[in-house]
């Protein structure tokens, strides 16, 4: 990690040090090493080869960007989880194979696994009330697992630990930034009043992106009129290496497997509810919450014994009209958000990082302008197609399962039963869930 100058100019400034922003910073810092493409056709060092000089990269975030020991930092002894002594953070992601391959390329996957991750080999979906259900098994497509459930902070810490070994300048605790996009290069005023400048600004600062707003990029939003309650629970029985999802009249409920800890069984849950029901569930006592959750989940894993503190956030879908404007480009939630129904939000964001890093890499190796409109346009063309496909799929699922009309309920249950009997169709759906081949773009 580079020292922090009071004023400096960077080729790339990434605003937002979450999973997507940190992944992009690490990918770009690993791409441009001092030895890459440093020889000319005669076999001697090429002093005129621009790629001998790595791109200068800055990473900004409102939180800490320091490297720590993730296993110690996230231990149950931390003050955030001490009241219930829960070993896990409630915010998790379901990483598909494409994301895992990218993390392997970045060299952080082993670190994540050594800290904490939970592979799941099966996925079961059903409706209550109803008789339809569908089961997926990784062995049907000759895979060891469907994906891994990992805490977001474990992923982020593995990324930050790796970034600390690279030439990335980090500016953390930047809660109030001022952007001036009219200057060339663009100017960012930091908390302490100092200025930094960047040729390409990458927005990875979330669904409420300030940089996107300053760039004047419109966003289309759809309110799902549901709130998600997220927490970690201890269950009576083992989760069977399975990701469970039940569609209730009030909204979907997911139980995502977490590793056993000291002989106890854990799951991360995402419970989607209409706001008035969410009010009741959120304010209920721990005992009532566990009883209601056990009932909603039909005691599939026995009783819910206890629950950690509950987080709540509104659910919506958003999509930027454009993924770039001039020298500002959007990634992750700054570009798009979807319903957490299929757990694909973080995977979509990671694929943004994969494709954008690949485009920047190719442009730089060709000594092209990394902020050129043709470069950013190619990134947008590639990603918008995949994102829009996922958005329409999630909207279709939401619309189909949010109605309690008897005819639609019959169609849903019939569809689930028929699909469960179609081996080839289930294999196709499972392969789609594993992720696309875009992760290979970065290594080409």
GINORBEL-V836259 format. One record per residue. N is the residue number from 0. RES is the residue in one letter. D_FIRST is the distance of its C-alpha to the first C-alpha in Angstrom with 2 decimals. Layout:
# GINORBEL-V836259
n:N res:RES d_first:D_FIRST
n:N res:RES d_first:D_FIRST
This chain:
# GINORBEL-V836259
n:0 res:X d_first:0.00
n:1 res:X d_first:3.77
n:2 res:X d_first:6.68
n:3 res:X d_first:9.12
n:4 res:X d_first:12.23
n:5 res:X d_first:15.56
n:6 res:X d_first:16.57
n:7 res:X d_first:15.09
n:8 res:X d_first:16.11
n:9 res:X d_first:14.27
n:10 res:X d_first:16.00
n:11 res:X d_first:15.07
n:12 res:X d_first:14.43
n:13 res:X d_first:14.59
n:14 res:X d_first:16.46
n:15 res:X d_first:16.42
n:16 res:X d_first:13.94
n:17 res:X d_first:16.76
n:18 res:X d_first:17.48
n:19 res:X d_first:18.23
n:20 res:X d_first:15.48
n:21 res:X d_first:12.73
n:22 res:X d_first:14.79
n:23 res:X d_first:14.96
n:24 res:X d_first:11.28
n:25 res:X d_first:10.89
n:26 res:X d_first:14.19
n:27 res:X d_first:13.55
n:28 res:X d_first:10.37
n:29 res:X d_first:12.58
n:30 res:X d_first:15.57
n:31 res:X d_first:14.86
n:32 res:X d_first:14.24
n:33 res:X d_first:15.62
n:34 res:X d_first:18.64
n:35 res:X d_first:19.68
n:36 res:X d_first:23.07
n:37 res:X d_first:22.94
n:38 res:X d_first:26.63
n:39 res:X d_first:29.72
n:40 res:X d_first:33.06
n:41 res:X d_first:34.21
n:42 res:X d_first:31.50
n:43 res:X d_first:29.98
n:44 res:X d_first:26.55
n:45 res:X d_first:26.87
n:46 res:X d_first:25.73
n:47 res:X d_first:26.60
n:48 res:X d_first:24.60
n:49 res:X d_first:22.14
n:50 res:X d_first:20.09
n:51 res:X d_first:19.04
n:52 res:X d_first:16.52
n:53 res:X d_first:13.80
n:54 res:X d_first:13.78
n:55 res:X d_first:11.48
n:56 res:X d_first:10.25
n:57 res:X d_first:9.84
n:58 res:X d_first:10.28
n:59 res:X d_first:12.80
n:60 res:X d_first:14.70
n:61 res:X d_first:17.45
n:62 res:X d_first:16.32
n:63 res:X d_first:13.56
n:64 res:X d_first:10.22
n:65 res:X d_first:9.55
n:66 res:X d_first:9.82
n:67 res:X d_first:13.43
n:68 res:X d_first:16.34
n:69 res:X d_first:17.79
n:70 res:X d_first:21.26
n:71 res:X d_first:21.51
n:72 res:X d_first:20.03
n:73 res:X d_first:22.60
n:74 res:X d_first:25.49
n:75 res:X d_first:28.83
n:76 res:X d_first:28.68
n:77 res:X d_first:26.28
n:78 res:X d_first:28.23
n:79 res:X d_first:27.97
n:80 res:X d_first:30.08
n:81 res:X d_first:32.11
n:82 res:X d_first:35.32
n:83 res:X d_first:36.09
n:84 res:X d_first:33.87
n:85 res:X d_first:32.58
n:86 res:X d_first:29.92
n:87 res:X d_first:28.32
n:88 res:X d_first:26.75
n:89 res:X d_first:29.27
n:90 res:X d_first:27.03
n:91 res:X d_first:26.91
n:92 res:X d_first:26.77
n:93 res:X d_first:29.05
n:94 res:X d_first:26.95
n:95 res:X d_first:29.13
n:96 res:X d_first:29.04
n:97 res:X d_first:27.39
n:98 res:X d_first:24.34
n:99 res:X d_first:24.30
n:100 res:X d_first:24.53
n:101 res:X d_first:21.49
n:102 res:X d_first:19.48
n:103 res:X d_first:20.94
n:104 res:X d_first:19.79
n:105 res:X d_first:16.16
n:106 res:X d_first:16.69
n:107 res:X d_first:16.45
n:108 res:X d_first:20.20
n:109 res:X d_first:21.08
n:110 res:X d_first:18.66
n:111 res:X d_first:20.32
n:112 res:X d_first:23.72
n:113 res:X d_first:23.19
n:114 res:X d_first:22.31
n:115 res:X d_first:24.98
n:116 res:X d_first:26.59
n:117 res:X d_first:30.24
n:118 res:X d_first:31.79
n:119 res:X d_first:34.94
n:120 res:X d_first:37.75
n:121 res:X d_first:40.21
n:122 res:X d_first:40.45
n:123 res:X d_first:43.57
n:124 res:X d_first:44.58
n:125 res:X d_first:47.84
n:126 res:X d_first:49.63
n:127 res:X d_first:51.38
n:128 res:X d_first:54.19
n:129 res:X d_first:54.89
n:130 res:X d_first:55.46
n:131 res:X d_first:52.94
n:132 res:X d_first:49.95
n:133 res:X d_first:47.75
n:134 res:X d_first:45.90
n:135 res:X d_first:43.18
n:136 res:X d_first:42.38
n:137 res:X d_first:39.62
n:138 res:X d_first:42.20
n:139 res:X d_first:44.12
n:140 res:X d_first:41.59
n:141 res:X d_first:40.86
n:142 res:X d_first:37.44
n:143 res:X d_first:36.29
n:144 res:X d_first:35.01
n:145 res:X d_first:34.75
n:146 res:X d_first:31.20
n:147 res:X d_first:29.07
n:148 res:X d_first:28.84
n:149 res:X d_first:25.40
n:150 res:X d_first:24.25
n:151 res:X d_first:21.85
n:152 res:X d_first:19.66
n:153 res:X d_first:19.52
n:154 res:X d_first:18.34
n:155 res:X d_first:15.68
n:156 res:X d_first:14.38
n:157 res:X d_first:14.36
n:158 res:X d_first:12.31
n:159 res:X d_first:9.66
n:160 res:X d_first:9.75
n:161 res:X d_first:9.35
n:162 res:X d_first:6.55
n:163 res:X d_first:4.54
n:164 res:X d_first:5.87
n:165 res:X d_first:5.42
n:166 res:X d_first:5.14
n:167 res:X d_first:5.09
n:168 res:X d_first:5.76
n:169 res:X d_first:7.05
n:170 res:X d_first:10.54
n:171 res:X d_first:12.32
n:172 res:X d_first:15.99
n:173 res:X d_first:17.09
n:174 res:X d_first:20.63
n:175 res:X d_first:22.44
n:176 res:X d_first:21.36
n:177 res:X d_first:23.79
n:178 res:X d_first:23.84
n:179 res:X d_first:25.81
n:180 res:X d_first:26.29
n:181 res:X d_first:29.07
n:182 res:X d_first:26.98
n:183 res:X d_first:25.79
n:184 res:X d_first:22.83
n:185 res:X d_first:22.66
n:186 res:X d_first:21.69
n:187 res:X d_first:19.97
n:188 res:X d_first:20.81
n:189 res:X d_first:18.49
n:190 res:X d_first:19.96
n:191 res:X d_first:20.12
n:192 res:X d_first:21.90
n:193 res:X d_first:19.34
n:194 res:X d_first:19.10
n:195 res:X d_first:16.70
n:196 res:X d_first:18.23
n:197 res:X d_first:17.86
n:198 res:X d_first:20.19
n:199 res:X d_first:19.81
n:200 res:X d_first:19.33
n:201 res:X d_first:19.01
n:202 res:X d_first:20.65
n:203 res:X d_first:19.48
n:204 res:X d_first:20.66
n:205 res:X d_first:23.61
n:206 res:X d_first:27.37
n:207 res:X d_first:27.76
n:208 res:X d_first:25.24
n:209 res:X d_first:25.38
n:210 res:X d_first:23.94
n:211 res:X d_first:26.65
n:212 res:X d_first:29.24
n:213 res:X d_first:28.31
n:214 res:X d_first:28.51
n:215 res:X d_first:31.99
n:216 res:X d_first:31.74
n:217 res:X d_first:34.55
n:218 res:X d_first:34.28
n:219 res:X d_first:37.21
n:220 res:X d_first:37.33
n:221 res:X d_first:39.69
n:222 res:X d_first:40.15
n:223 res:X d_first:41.09
n:224 res:X d_first:42.82
n:225 res:X d_first:41.30
n:226 res:X d_first:38.81
n:227 res:X d_first:36.72
n:228 res:X d_first:36.75
n:229 res:X d_first:33.95
n:230 res:X d_first:33.87
n:231 res:X d_first:33.90
n:232 res:X d_first:37.36
n:233 res:X d_first:39.02
n:234 res:X d_first:41.84
n:235 res:X d_first:44.96
n:236 res:X d_first:44.55
n:237 res:X d_first:41.81
n:238 res:X d_first:40.35
n:239 res:X d_first:41.48
n:240 res:X d_first:38.14
n:241 res:X d_first:39.19
n:242 res:X d_first:37.80
n:243 res:X d_first:40.73
n:244 res:X d_first:41.59
n:245 res:X d_first:44.86
n:246 res:X d_first:46.08
n:247 res:X d_first:47.98
n:248 res:X d_first:50.16
n:249 res:X d_first:47.59
n:250 res:X d_first:44.61
n:251 res:X d_first:42.57
n:252 res:X d_first:41.29
n:253 res:X d_first:38.71
n:254 res:X d_first:38.13
n:255 res:X d_first:34.96
n:256 res:X d_first:34.81
n:257 res:X d_first:32.40
n:258 res:X d_first:32.41
n:259 res:X d_first:35.15
n:260 res:X d_first:34.20
n:261 res:X d_first:36.57
n:262 res:X d_first:39.43
n:263 res:X d_first:39.05
n:264 res:X d_first:38.59
n:265 res:X d_first:36.13
n:266 res:X d_first:35.62
n:267 res:X d_first:33.54
n:268 res:X d_first:35.98
n:269 res:X d_first:35.94
n:270 res:X d_first:39.29
n:271 res:X d_first:40.18
n:272 res:X d_first:43.00
n:273 res:X d_first:44.93
n:274 res:X d_first:44.01
n:275 res:X d_first:47.16
n:276 res:X d_first:46.87
n:277 res:X d_first:43.17
n:278 res:X d_first:44.26
n:279 res:X d_first:46.68
n:280 res:X d_first:44.34
n:281 res:X d_first:41.46
n:282 res:X d_first:43.77
n:283 res:X d_first:45.66
n:284 res:X d_first:45.57
n:285 res:X d_first:43.50
n:286 res:X d_first:46.75
n:287 res:X d_first:47.96
n:288 res:X d_first:44.63
n:289 res:X d_first:44.69
n:290 res:X d_first:48.35
n:291 res:X d_first:47.89
n:292 res:X d_first:44.94
n:293 res:X d_first:47.00
n:294 res:X d_first:49.88
n:295 res:X d_first:47.88
n:296 res:X d_first:46.39
n:297 res:X d_first:49.89
n:298 res:X d_first:48.72
n:299 res:X d_first:47.38
n:300 res:X d_first:45.30
n:301 res:X d_first:47.81
n:302 res:X d_first:47.26
n:303 res:X d_first:44.01
n:304 res:X d_first:43.96
n:305 res:X d_first:41.34
n:306 res:X d_first:38.52
n:307 res:X d_first:35.29
n:308 res:X d_first:34.79
n:309 res:X d_first:35.27
n:310 res:X d_first:33.04
n:311 res:X d_first:34.78
n:312 res:X d_first:33.90
n:313 res:X d_first:36.09
n:314 res:X d_first:36.15
n:315 res:X d_first:36.19
n:316 res:X d_first:35.51
n:317 res:X d_first:33.91
n:318 res:X d_first:33.38
n:319 res:X d_first:32.20
n:320 res:X d_first:34.82
n:321 res:X d_first:32.27
n:322 res:X d_first:28.72
n:323 res:X d_first:27.89
n:324 res:X d_first:29.25
n:325 res:X d_first:28.59
n:326 res:X d_first:24.80
n:327 res:X d_first:23.99
n:328 res:X d_first:23.78
n:329 res:X d_first:24.11
n:330 res:X d_first:22.78
n:331 res:X d_first:23.65
n:332 res:X d_first:25.73
n:333 res:X d_first:25.38
n:334 res:X d_first:27.56
n:335 res:X d_first:29.72
n:336 res:X d_first:30.63
n:337 res:X d_first:33.34
n:338 res:X d_first:35.44
n:339 res:X d_first:33.80
n:340 res:X d_first:37.02
n:341 res:X d_first:35.55
n:342 res:X d_first:32.00
n:343 res:X d_first:30.68
n:344 res:X d_first:28.58
n:345 res:X d_first:25.14
n:346 res:X d_first:26.26
n:347 res:X d_first:27.25
n:348 res:X d_first:23.89
n:349 res:X d_first:22.07
n:350 res:X d_first:24.55
n:351 res:X d_first:23.69
n:352 res:X d_first:20.09
n:353 res:X d_first:21.60
n:354 res:X d_first:24.04
n:355 res:X d_first:21.95
n:356 res:X d_first:19.24
n:357 res:X d_first:22.24
n:358 res:X d_first:23.88
n:359 res:X d_first:20.92
n:360 res:X d_first:20.53
n:361 res:X d_first:24.25
n:362 res:X d_first:24.41
n:363 res:X d_first:21.74
n:364 res:X d_first:23.42
n:365 res:X d_first:26.70
n:366 res:X d_first:25.32
n:367 res:X d_first:26.33
n:368 res:X d_first:25.16
n:369 res:X d_first:22.44
n:370 res:X d_first:23.82
n:371 res:X d_first:27.37
n:372 res:X d_first:29.82
n:373 res:X d_first:30.99
n:374 res:X d_first:27.53
n:375 res:X d_first:27.07
n:376 res:X d_first:30.73
n:377 res:X d_first:30.35
n:378 res:X d_first:27.56
n:379 res:X d_first:29.91
n:380 res:X d_first:32.91
n:381 res:X d_first:31.29
n:382 res:X d_first:29.88
n:383 res:X d_first:32.74
n:384 res:X d_first:35.28
n:385 res:X d_first:33.58
n:386 res:X d_first:32.74
n:387 res:X d_first:36.26
n:388 res:X d_first:37.80
n:389 res:X d_first:35.98
n:390 res:X d_first:36.86
n:391 res:X d_first:40.52
n:392 res:X d_first:40.63
n:393 res:X d_first:39.27
n:394 res:X d_first:41.63
n:395 res:X d_first:44.50
n:396 res:X d_first:43.79
n:397 res:X d_first:43.45
n:398 res:X d_first:46.69
n:399 res:X d_first:48.53
n:400 res:X d_first:47.69
n:401 res:X d_first:47.81
n:402 res:X d_first:51.54
n:403 res:X d_first:54.11
n:404 res:X d_first:56.94
n:405 res:X d_first:59.11
n:406 res:X d_first:59.19
n:407 res:X d_first:55.42
n:408 res:X d_first:55.08
n:409 res:X d_first:57.59
n:410 res:X d_first:55.77
n:411 res:X d_first:52.41
n:412 res:X d_first:53.91
n:413 res:X d_first:55.90
n:414 res:X d_first:52.88
n:415 res:X d_first:50.81
n:416 res:X d_first:53.71
n:417 res:X d_first:54.36
n:418 res:X d_first:50.72
n:419 res:X d_first:50.49
n:420 res:X d_first:53.35
n:421 res:X d_first:51.85
n:422 res:X d_first:49.80
n:423 res:X d_first:48.71
n:424 res:X d_first:47.68
n:425 res:X d_first:45.65
n:426 res:X d_first:43.92
n:427 res:X d_first:43.06
n:428 res:X d_first:41.70
n:429 res:X d_first:39.65
n:430 res:X d_first:38.11
n:431 res:X d_first:37.20
n:432 res:X d_first:35.43
n:433 res:X d_first:33.30
n:434 res:X d_first:31.55
n:435 res:X d_first:31.85
n:436 res:X d_first:30.68
n:437 res:X d_first:28.10
n:438 res:X d_first:25.28
n:439 res:X d_first:26.59
n:440 res:X d_first:25.91
n:441 res:X d_first:22.26
n:442 res:X d_first:23.33
n:443 res:X d_first:26.19
